[in-house]
Amino acid sequence: MTAETRTSFKGYFNSSGVAKPFHRTFLLFDGEGETSNARERAIGGHRATFLKWQCRLKKPSSRYADDEGYVPYGRLVDYTAGRSNGCTTWSQSASKEIIALVERKPTTLYIYPESRDINAVSKAVKNGTSLARVGLYWNASCLNFIGAPRFWPKKTLQPIINEWRKSLPKRPPEALPICE
């Protein structure tokens, strides 16, 4: 279920020689059932563009400036044809249309299949049954790569995620260089 939107400042980028602010609107999801932790996990949808930070730009007049008068500065990266870190992403034009359709109007989106759907596809693949014939869908190139999908319940997956997080090296935050 879609929830509210939040628009946030991500930094400045160069547009025709002028430093312009980049804001991105994020559509929060309130999952249901097996996806009820969508909000907690910050899963939602947004334009498939991010600002790759390169340096800190001296801009004390910006309302987004830090205590020292700097703002993040970088280049826009459009990954419409690429991958997100778990969020649903759309092209710039599709994003505007989708956000306008659902803003202040909670809407049910069927994006992530539930366990019964994943298990049904897995069973059909293993039995050699045509997915289309039994009313199922799964991306064909994905199936060619993975074989049959597998559903991982939270109680199985969460301990693995927790161990992985603990294994990450502790690194001090790195400061962006000052823009020249």
Protein Blocks (a to p, Z undefined) as FASTA:
>chain_A
ZZddddddfbdcdeehiacdddddddddddehjllmmmmnopacdddbddddfbdcddfk
bmkbcfkopacddddddfklmccehiacddfklmmmmmmmmgopacdddfbdcfklmmmm
mmmmmnopafklnopacdfklmmmnopacdddfklmmmmmmmmmmmpccdddddddddZZ
